Amino acid sequence: MHGRTLAATLLAALVAGTAAAADGPKLPEVAAFDKLVVDALREVHNRGADLYNTSRDFEGSYRMYQGGLVAVKPLLAHRPAAQKLIDEGVEAADKEPTPARRAFKLHETIEAVRKSIKDANEPSIKTIEPEPKPKEKAPEPRPKPIDPIVDPKPTEKPKDTEPKKTPEVKKTKEKEPEPKKGTGPSGTVTLKGKPVAAAEITLVTLGQGKPRVFTATVADGKYQFADAVPAGKYAVIVAGKGIPDKFQTTATTSLVMDVKAATGPFDFSLE
């Protein structure tokens, strides 16, 4: 619902701006129109970030971003590269397993589209052609040396020798590479002393201006982040069926992970 409402507002604002300019003697310049789109996408991004980071409404954040991108795409017919980024980003987000990952994927797509539009309006830099190198003269051919005169010698009959057999090299069966394990933090999550069957564990940076988010899946009480997590303190959120509400938002959770040189284990008991 958030995505549809903001998408409608965005379209209305951009169409109104174009109509207002059409009343005058000239249509709006492409750069001015592009700036409207870039600013509108920034507003969509910031509202979706509030839903994601503050309200922990991952589904709402995802729909906010999806609606804004779908609404803006038809207005970028003059920017096919930006339209392609939108199509690829929306398609990739649909394949993510959780609402949090889908929202984060579209957050990256919005930033990529805004950068693409900004770069398209930057003036191109003139290049300087290097000075051509002077052609080198081909070296004059040297005279062929005279073959020396050698006294003839009787030729010796070569001895019959059997060719040596090359020893057969036994092929050793190559071991199949072991599957690569995750390199990020790992540990266990229990609820009232029992392993949590299925949930999602999320890390949100603390004490930083722009929060960073990392997500992993909990299965049979165990979790493992696929990638390494930078050192620092993180608020820990555990979301899933049967998990108390106080552990599902950054505002109420009491769980903290302090990542230093080691990557685990980090065990959490939900009481």
Secondary structure as GFF3:
##gff-version 3
##sequence-region A 1 271
A	DSSP	alpha_helix	2	22	.	.	.	ID=ss1
A	DSSP	alpha_helix	30	53	.	.	.	ID=ss2
A	DSSP	alpha_helix	58	72	.	.	.	ID=ss3
A	DSSP	three_ten_helix	73	76	.	.	.	ID=ss4
A	DSSP	alpha_helix	80	94	.	.	.	ID=ss5
A	DSSP	alpha_helix	99	120	.	.	.	ID=ss6
A	DSSP	beta_strand	186	191	.	.	.	ID=ss7
A	DSSP	beta_strand	194	195	.	.	.	ID=ss8
A	DSSP	beta_strand	198	205	.	.	.	ID=ss9
A	DSSP	beta_strand	213	219	.	.	.	ID=ss10
A	DSSP	beta_strand	222	224	.	.	.	ID=ss11
A	DSSP	beta_strand	232	239	.	.	.	ID=ss12
A	DSSP	three_ten_helix	245	247	.	.	.	ID=ss13
A	DSSP	beta_strand	256	259	.	.	.	ID=ss14
A	DSSP	beta_strand	268	270	.	.	.	ID=ss15
###
